[in-house]
Amino acid sequence: MSQQFVLTRRRVLQAVAGALAASHVHPVFAADPVRIGLILPLTGPFASTGRQIEAACRLYMQKNGDSFAGQKIDLLVRDDTGIAPETTKRIAQELVVRDKVQILAGFGLTPLALAAAPVATESKVPMVVMAAATSIIPTKSPYIVRTGFTLPQVTGPIADWAGKNRIKTVVTLVTDYAPGLDAESTFVKRFTASGGKIVDSLRVPLRNADYGPFIQRAKDAKPDALFVFVPSGEGSAVMKQFSDRGLKDAGIQMIGTGDVVDDDLLESMGAIAVGVVTSFHYSAAHDSPENKAYVDAFMKANTGMRPNFHSVGGYDGMHLIYEALKKTGGDANGDKLLEAMKGMRWMSPRGPLSIDPVTRDAVQTVYIRKVEMVNGKPWSVEFDKVENIKDPGVG
Ligand code: PHB
């Protein structure tokens, strides 16, 4: 090969690479795998979220294959430790620039999703938010689509339920960061609108929370009910204080969003969780053929681990990606994928689910559930529901 040819070829390649970089186009050739960068907290205090979502994504691929239309799907899983937004952002950048992923997914907590949003916008790579649940997240990039839920969406129904069920006074207790503030303001607005009274509003730090003093303060205020939002992973500590300090015996009803009775922890909480009433988009006890098949397969593949709400955010996120790729004929161009995702609807293990074509957020049924012992184990058993709930925002 002549020196001249090598130089010319190199220049052509450089020109192509430059043009591609300038136009933000990711070249997709038939034989190229589609790469999904899954960023999750796999270590640290929120590792259960990552473990649940990774297991669900792998289960989806196991059931639906890791290739279609001649194209392989590669899942690149990265641990962001759950507590450092700048780490999540750096990993997102590396996945896009170095590993050439065409889709970003995961995002265990709100600050992490917010940190990665500009990367999705700049690279025009769709970002499927499977867990983080603050209302505003999809407004932070036109490339964000959410398959999980929002706090205002799941908080409204329990506030309405409390108002209709002889609960007149409530203390709210939330984790002091964006999703907690969404839950608090939604609960206060909806509960007071139906004539209820908020006696006190308590906010607990996100890191290394000591719930004891807060639960004691709630007990001393003698409300009819204590409304709780804490992120997945924290429920056991709250429940222990609620039990140890005798709030149940004092006649205080615990209500909340379903995060506090997270299915990942519920079994280990045991009988102390019985009677807690929450509203949420997913219970592992949801009575449908789709969910029975999901729970059975998930537990079999994960040595008996019960799937939680974050897991269905992951499972449905993979479904959304697969179906969008089917619609584009395997073309992983970001804008085409995003168009294909908007308005998609399907039957999830949680019930009917769709992606609002305008807000790119999950629209779903929210169930009212009560923890009951079934065959010796605690489950959140659904007894009422509100269908087709969109994120109402916090306004
Ligand atoms: C969030 O940070 O957005 C988040 C995390 C865990 C939850 C709910 C919300 O259970």
Residues whose N, C-alpha, C, O or C-beta is under 5 A from the ligand:
A	BS01	PHB	G108 L109 T110 A131 A132 A133 T134 P179 V230 P231 S232 D259
